[in-house]
Amino acid sequence: MMSASFDRRRAAGVMLAAGAVAFASFLQPAHAADDVVVGVIQPLSGPNAQFGIGAERGTALAAEMINAAGGIKALGGARIKLVSADVPTPNTAAATTQRLISQNGVSAVVGAFVSSTTLAASEVTERAGIPLVTFAFADQITGRGYNYVFQVSPKGTVFGAAQFDYATAIAKAAGEKIDKIAILYEDTAYGTAQAKGLREAAQKAGVAVVLDEAYPLGITDVSPLVNKLRASGAQIAFPVSYLNDSLLIIRALRQQQIDIPVIGGAAGYIIPDFKKGLGDYAENVLSVAAASGDLIPELAKKYKEKYGTFITHEAIIHAAALDAVAQAMEKAGSSDPQKVRDALATLDTCTGLAKGVPGGCIKFDKTGLNASAFPVFVQWRGDEPVTVYPPQAAKAEPIWRGKPVK
């Protein structure tokens, strides 16, 4: 976990400079000789800090749990030592990752939340022969033939297809036939990959995409988008957004009383700040997600006790990513990066924190993708999102246009 002193420094406003490396202790007083060092890269400052901090917390909690259970037993109980680096923007990722690797002798790297950051960082880890285990969605992450990159969650196009397929299945069960949809997406690697999946799924189903609009990350005025959506006649809106744009889009739709179902594209739609920013406007908003706390309640309980809020999907998946690294070390009987990489490539586990990944397992295919994972739908109910689809993962019935759907 992040130390209290680290939290006080952050609260005092002394944020990590771009590319600076911060050391964090997990249950041990010092960096002992038998520690195994794992690097963590996340946006701990800047526009995506909410996601990076949540992801780092999940990784830290996993380290704490692994160490409390005896550490890496195949290495004589070696404890995991996390070394974190702040990557506030993708253009700092390569230099920061290089510095993290060269200064700390890491066995692996976990992160990052942002796909564009992960793409840049993975070029460095690949050249260095260091395994990188990530949550990020973009298809290119495991689509470039790299040997040291492992993607715990499905690809962005799979999330996009699930957004469409799950939503139209729920609508059909509610007695509504969907003929026209709208896609709104931020124009970085994450948004474009997921929009591609949405577009292809709609085409396959013979549904018209009557609005297909990219917008720049950091948009401050969504009025033109909302006006186009109103005029489009779409029956469902599929926005793929980070936090600030998700708040602007939903608030504008609700204030203008545009009441069509909105299906979020994960990211900004499923973190505590979404509810804080929108209040009652958040209720019943659906979103695709990589994981949900109600699928791994024991981890969710520990997280809430420690941090005072529900566990986010980036925290769950990054926790599972670190656990996969730990299990690879157990399997290899080594912390050598090459041996850890080889053990990850053949990892096939349905134990530990892998249970928090929909599908309950981690098994990487030849590209490094966890082929057993699948997206879920969550829906805001009060202060937390609840898993409502697909049926094999659902903890509650979805609500469509104000009515439960069986």
C-alpha positions in Angstrom: 0.0 0.0 0.0 1.1 3.6 -0.3 2.7 4.7 2.9 1.1 7.3 5.2 4.0 9.7 4.5 3.4 9.3 0.7 -0.3 10.2 1.3 0.7 13.3 3.4 3.1 14.5 0.8 0.4 14.1 -1.9 -2.1 15.9 0.3 0.4 18.7 0.9 0.6 19.2 -2.9 4.0 17.7 -3.5 3.1 15.6 -6.5 5.5 13.4 -8.4 7.2 15.3 -11.2 6.7 13.9 -14.7 8.9 10.8 -14.9 10.0 11.0 -11.2 10.3 7.7 -9.4 8.7 7.4 -5.9 9.6 4.5 -3.6 6.9 2.9 -1.5 7.2 0.3 1.3 4.9 -2.6 1.7 5.0 -4.2 5.1 8.8 -4.1 5.3 10.8 -1.3 6.9 13.6 -1.2 4.2 14.6 -2.6 0.8 16.0 -5.9 2.0 18.3 -8.0 -0.1 15.7 -10.7 -0.7 13.0 -8.3 -2.0 11.8 -8.8 -5.5 11.2 -5.4 -7.2 8.2 -4.8 -9.4 7.8 -1.4 -11.2 4.5 0.4 -11.3 3.7 3.1 -13.9 0.5 5.1 -13.6 -0.8 8.6 -14.1 -0.6 9.8 -10.5 -1.0 13.4 -11.4 -2.6 15.2 -14.4 -6.0 14.6 -16.0 -6.1 10.9 -15.4 -4.9 10.9 -11.8 -8.1 9.4 -10.5 -7.6 6.3 -12.5 -3.9 6.0 -11.8 -4.3 6.4 -8.1 -7.0 3.7 -8.0 -4.9 1.4 -10.1 -1.9 2.0 -7.8 -4.0 1.3 -4.8 -5.2 -2.0 -6.2 -1.6 -3.0 -7.0 -0.4 -2.0 -3.5 -3.2 -3.9 -1.8 -2.3 -7.0 -3.9 1.3 -6.6 -2.8 0.3 -6.3 0.8 -1.9 -9.5 0.6 0.9 -11.5 -1.2 3.5 -10.4 1.4 1.2 -11.1 4.3 0.6 -14.6 2.9 4.3 -15.4 3.0 5.7 -13.6 0.0 7.1 -15.6 -3.0 7.5 -19.0 -1.3 9.6 -20.4 -4.2 12.2 -17.7 -3.4 12.3 -18.3 0.3 9.5 -15.9 1.2 10.9 -13.0 -0.7 8.7 -10.0 -0.4 7.3 -7.9 -3.3 8.7 -4.3 -3.3 6.8 -1.9 -5.5 8.5 1.1 -7.1 6.1 3.6 -8.5 6.6 6.1 -11.3 4.2 8.9 -12.2 3.4 9.2 -15.9 0.9 12.0 -16.2 1.0 12.1 -20.0 1.9 9.6 -22.7 4.8 11.7 -24.0 6.7 11.1 -20.7 6.1 7.4 -20.7 9.2 6.2 -22.5 11.8 8.2 -20.6 10.1 7.5 -17.2 9.9 3.7 -17.9 13.5 3.6 -19.0 14.6 5.4 -15.8 12.5 3.1 -13.7 14.1 0.0 -15.2 17.6 1.2 -15.2 17.6 2.5 -11.6 15.7 -0.2 -9.8 16.5 -3.7 -11.3 12.9 -4.6 -11.7 11.7 -8.1 -12.4 8.5 -6.9 -14.2 6.4 -3.8 -14.7 2.7 -3.4 -14.0 0.6 -0.6 -15.6 -0.5 1.6 -17.1 -4.2 2.6 -17.1 -3.9 4.8 -20.2 -3.6 2.9 -23.5 -1.4 5.5 -25.1 0.9 5.5 -22.2 1.1 1.7 -22.2 1.9 1.6 -25.9 4.9 4.0 -25.4 6.1 2.3 -22.2 5.9 -1.2 -23.8 8.4 -0.2 -26.5 10.9 0.4 -23.7 10.1 -2.8 -21.7 10.3 -4.8 -24.9 13.7 -3.6 -25.8 14.9 -4.1 -22.2 13.5 -7.7 -22.0 11.2 -6.8 -19.0 7.7 -8.2 -18.9 4.9 -5.6 -18.8 1.5 -6.7 -17.5 -1.2 -4.3 -18.2 -4.9 -3.4 -17.9 -5.0 -1.1 -20.9 -7.5 -1.9 -23.7 -6.0 -0.8 -27.0 -5.8 -3.6 -29.6 -2.3 -2.6 -30.6 -0.9 -3.4 -27.2 -0.8 -7.1 -27.9 -1.2 -6.7 -31.7 2.4 -5.8 -32.6 4.1 -9.2 -32.1 5.8 -8.2 -28.9 7.1 -11.0 -26.6 7.1 -9.2 -23.2 3.7 -7.6 -23.1 0.7 -9.2 -21.4 -2.8 -7.8 -21.4 -5.1 -9.0 -18.6 -8.3 -7.4 -20.0 -9.9 -8.0 -23.4 -9.0 -5.7 -26.3 -10.7 -2.4 -26.9 -12.7 -3.7 -30.0 -14.0 -6.5 -27.8 -15.2 -3.9 -25.2 -16.9 -1.9 -28.0 -18.6 -5.0 -29.4 -19.8 -5.9 -25.9 -21.2 -2.4 -25.4 -23.3 -2.8 -28.5 -24.3 -6.5 -28.1 -25.1 -6.3 -24.4 -27.2 -3.1 -24.8 -29.2 -4.4 -27.7 -29.8 -7.7 -26.0 -31.2 -5.9 -22.9 -33.3 -3.6 -25.1 -34.7 -6.6 -27.0 -35.6 -8.3 -23.7 -37.4 -5.1 -22.7 -39.4 -5.2 -26.0 -37.5 -2.5 -27.9 -36.0 -3.0 -31.3 -32.9 -0.9 -31.9 -32.4 0.4 -35.4 -30.2 3.5 -34.9 -27.4 4.3 -32.6 -24.9 7.1 -31.9 -21.1 6.6 -31.2 -19.2 9.5 -29.5 -15.6 8.8 -28.6 -12.4 10.6 -27.5 -9.7 10.4 -30.2 -6.8 8.6 -28.5 -5.9 4.9 -28.7 -8.5 3.8 -26.2 -11.5 5.7 -27.8 -10.7 4.8 -31.4 -10.2 1.1 -30.6 -13.5 0.8 -28.7 -15.4 2.8 -31.3 -14.1 0.5 -34.0 -15.6 -2.5 -32.0 -18.9 -0.6 -31.6 -19.0 0.3 -35.3 -18.3 -3.3 -36.5 -20.8 -4.8 -34.1 -23.5 -2.5 -35.4 -22.7 -3.2 -39.0 -22.8 -6.9 -38.3 -26.3 -6.5 -36.7 -27.6 -4.3 -39.5 -28.1 -1.4 -37.2 -27.5 2.1 -38.6 -24.8 4.3 -36.9 -26.5 7.7 -37.4 -23.9 9.6 -35.5 -20.2 8.6 -35.5 -18.2 11.4 -33.9 -14.7 11.7 -32.6 -13.8 14.6 -30.3 -10.4 15.7 -28.9 -9.4 14.5 -25.5 -9.9 17.4 -23.0 -12.9 18.8 -24.7 -14.6 21.6 -22.7 -17.7 22.2 -24.7 -19.9 19.2 -25.7 -22.8 21.3 -26.9 -22.1 20.6 -30.6 -22.0 16.8 -29.8 -25.2 16.9 -27.9 -27.0 18.9 -30.6 -25.9 16.4 -33.2 -27.1 13.6 -31.0 -30.5 15.2 -30.5 -30.9 15.6 -34.2 -29.7 12.1 -35.1 -32.7 10.2 -33.9 -30.5 7.6 -32.3 -32.2 5.2 -29.8 -29.0 4.6 -27.8 -25.9 6.7 -27.3 -22.5 5.0 -26.8 -20.0 7.5 -25.5 -16.4 6.3 -24.9 -14.8 8.8 -22.5 -12.5 9.6 -19.7 -13.8 11.3 -16.6 -14.1 15.0 -17.5 -15.8 14.4 -20.8 -18.1 11.8 -19.4 -19.4 14.3 -16.8 -19.9 17.0 -19.4 -21.8 14.6 -21.8 -24.1 13.1 -19.2 -24.8 16.4 -17.5 -25.7 18.0 -20.8 -27.9 15.2 -21.9 -29.9 15.1 -18.6 -30.2 18.9 -18.4 -31.6 19.0 -21.9 -33.9 16.1 -21.0 -32.5 13.9 -23.7 -33.6 10.6 -22.1 -32.3 8.0 -24.5 -30.3 5.2 -22.8 -26.6 6.0 -22.5 -24.1 3.2 -22.4 -20.7 4.3 -21.1 -17.4 2.9 -22.4 -15.8 2.2 -19.0 -13.1 4.7 -18.0 -14.9 7.8 -16.6 -18.3 6.1 -16.2 -17.5 3.7 -13.4 -15.3 5.5 -10.8 -16.5 7.2 -7.6 -15.9 10.7 -9.1 -18.5 10.0 -11.7 -21.2 9.8 -9.0 -19.7 12.7 -7.1 -19.8 14.8 -10.2 -23.3 14.0 -11.3 -25.3 13.1 -8.2 -28.7 11.7 -9.2 -27.9 12.1 -12.9 -25.7 9.0 -12.6 -28.5 6.7 -11.4 -29.1 3.8 -13.8 -26.3 4.8 -16.2 -25.0 1.6 -17.8 -21.4 1.0 -18.7 -19.2 -1.7 -20.0 -16.4 -2.7 -17.6 -13.3 -4.9 -17.3 -14.3 -6.1 -13.8 -16.6 -5.3 -10.8 -16.1 -5.5 -7.1 -19.2 -7.7 -6.6 -17.4 -10.4 -8.6 -14.6 -10.6 -6.0 -16.2 -9.4 -2.7 -13.3 -10.4 -0.4 -11.0 -8.0 -2.3 -13.7 -5.4 -2.5 -14.2 -5.5 1.2 -10.4 -5.1 1.9 -10.2 -2.2 -0.5 -13.2 -0.3 1.0 -11.9 -0.8 4.5 -8.5 0.6 3.5 -9.5 3.4 1.2 -13.1 4.2 2.1 -14.6 3.7 -1.3 -15.7 0.9 -3.7 -13.0 -0.8 -5.7 -12.8 0.2 -9.3 -12.2 -2.1 -12.2 -8.7 -0.7 -12.8 -7.8 -1.5 -9.2 -9.1 -5.1 -9.6 -7.3 -5.8 -12.8 -4.0 -4.2 -11.7 -4.3 -6.3 -8.5 -4.8 -9.4 -10.7 -1.8 -8.3 -12.9 0.5 -8.2 -9.9 -0.8 -11.5 -8.7 -0.1 -13.0 -12.1 3.5 -11.7 -11.8 3.8 -13.3 -8.3 2.4 -16.6 -9.6 4.9 -16.5 -12.5 7.7 -16.1 -10.0 6.5 -19.0 -8.0 6.3 -21.1 -11.2 9.7 -20.0 -12.4 11.3 -20.2 -9.0 13.1 -17.0 -10.0 12.7 -13.3 -10.2 14.9 -13.1 -13.4 12.9 -11.0 -15.9 13.4 -13.6 -18.7 12.2 -16.5 -16.6 9.3 -14.4 -15.3 8.3 -13.6 -18.9 8.5 -17.3 -19.9 6.4 -18.3 -16.9 3.8 -15.6 -17.7 3.6 -16.9 -21.3 2.5 -20.3 -20.0 0.5 -19.2 -17.0 -2.9 -20.8 -16.6 -4.5 -19.9 -13.3 -7.9 -19.6 -11.9 -6.8 -19.0 -8.3 -5.9 -15.9 -6.3 -6.8 -12.5 -7.6 -7.5 -13.9 -11.1 -10.9 -14.6 -9.6 -11.7 -10.9 -10.0 -11.3 -11.0 -13.7 -14.6 -11.9 -15.5 -14.2 -15.5 -16.5 -12.2 -16.1 -13.2 -8.9 -17.0 -14.9 -5.8 -15.7 -16.5 -4.3 -17.6 -19.4 -2.3 -15.7 -22.0 -2.4 -16.6 -25.6 0.5 -16.5 -28.0 0.1 -12.7 -28.4 0.0 -12.1 -24.7 -3.7 -11.5 -24.4 -5.8 -13.1 -21.6 -8.1 -14.9 -23.9 -10.4 -16.2 -21.1 -11.5 -12.7 -20.0 -14.8 -11.0 -21.1 -16.4 -7.6 -20.5 -19.3 -7.1 -18.1 -22.0 -4.5 -17.9 -22.4 -2.5 -14.7 -25.2 -0.1 -13.8 -25.2 2.7 -11.2 -27.5 1.9 -8.2 -27.0 4.5 -5.5 -23.4 4.9 -4.6 -21.9 2.0 -6.5 -22.2 0.3 -9.9 -23.6 -3.3 -9.8 -22.9 -6.1 -12.4 -26.1 -6.6 -14.4 -24.9 -8.4 -17.6 -24.2 -11.0 -19.0 -26.4 -13.4 -17.1 -23.5 -15.6 -16.0 -21.9 -12.7 -14.2 -24.9 -10.6 -13.2 -25.7 -9.8 -9.6 -28.9 -7.9 -10.3 -31.3 -7.4 -13.2 -30.6 -4.5 -15.6 -33.0 -1.5 -15.6 -33.9 -0.3 -19.1 -35.9 3.0 -19.4 -36.8 2.8 -15.7 -38.0 -0.8 -15.7 -36.2 -4.0 -14.6 -35.5 -6.5 -17.4 -35.6 -10.2 -16.7 
